[in-house]
Amino acid sequence: MKKEIHPKDYRQVIFLDNSNGAMFLISSTIATKEKGTFTDGKEYPLYSVEISSASHPFYTNQEKTLDAAGRVEKFKTRQSKATKSTKSAAKQG
């Protein structure tokens, strides 16, 4: 390996998911001020995140599906009203 090209502050860091309390121990260079204890009983630097793979709907299969059919029907209704009003205005003019 080449010397002096790797980060100096590369260490194990606990990433704590604020939304569900999940903890991940990952190697990182992120700057932290807090410390926390991981499940192995050792103390590591701690960094809090708002969302992670443990709480993101995409990864937990709890995605909310939009009511696409209802939205399409509303659009078609508005479109037909606009078309009718345009045709009636053209006939009058």
Long-range contacts (C-beta under 8 A, 24 or more apart in sequence): 11-44, 11-45, 12-44, 12-45, 13-44, 13-45, 13-46, 13-47, 14-38, 14-44, 14-45, 14-46, 14-47, 15-47, 15-48, 15-49, 15-52, 16-46, 16-47, 16-48, 16-49, 17-49, 17-50, 17-51, 17-52, 17-54, 17-55, 18-48, 18-49, 18-50, 19-50, 19-51, 19-55, 20-54, 20-55, 22-52, 22-54, 22-55, 24-52, 24-54
